[in-house]
Amino acid sequence: MTYSYDPSKIGERGLDRMRFELGDVFVEEPEKSAYLSDDEIVAVLESSASWKRAKLRLRREKNYLPSTE
């Protein structure tokens, strides 16, 4: 599995912005700190009807994610 985060890309709707909004940005040691893999995030983004639905799905799948509201 891949875990990546580029803060310079949070202006674009995609993997990095979703990680930012979910607070899942600590990917240096993914087995200790990252909640979601790149593959999981991308799959949900591609299969969701909207950004908000994708974010909700990801938060529900990992119910321990920090609140971003």
Secondary structure as GFF3:
##gff-version 3
##sequence-region A 1 69
A	DSSP	three_ten_helix	7	9	.	.	.	ID=ss1
A	DSSP	alpha_helix	15	22	.	.	.	ID=ss2
A	DSSP	alpha_helix	38	47	.	.	.	ID=ss3
A	DSSP	alpha_helix	51	61	.	.	.	ID=ss4
###
